[in-house]
């Protein structure tokens, strides 16, 4: 039964069984040809899915050298979207590398460096910033050194500043 075989194929594919096909050898004449055409369609769709998956796996490994082969018709949106994902991931990786260089440089500075976010929360302290002396675990209430509670005056809101040591 061709219809039953097609329904079985649809259920199997929807359940993630990508190897499922219609057994066309059991079908007579044109029904076998129809089953083979459906199987070819399924293979092509699955091949596209596997190609996209392989590209994304490469992007996860930071290999941005490949892109999806040009897709015809409505499938061209896959090219546009995957290229945008690739470009965004590549840009983020380059920014992360640049940020790491800045962190390494700041950690080599001999003066204390603290960086706050737009809400004035300290998001970075270099290696030179020392922990306050003594043991704080047993203190009640816990001391507040300002790492989370300090709020600046707002004079530099919306601006960037580089603060160096007083002897610079």
HELIX and SHEET records of a PDB file:
HELIX    1   1 UNK A    2  UNK A   14  1                                  13    
HELIX    2   2 UNK A   24  UNK A   26  5                                   3    
HELIX    3   3 UNK A   29  UNK A   60  1                                  32    
HELIX    4   4 UNK A   73  UNK A   75  5                                   3    
HELIX    5   5 UNK A   76  UNK A  108  1                                  33    
SHEET    1   A 2 UNK A 114  UNK A 116  0                                        
SHEET    2   A 2 UNK A 122  UNK A 125 -1                                        
END                                                                             
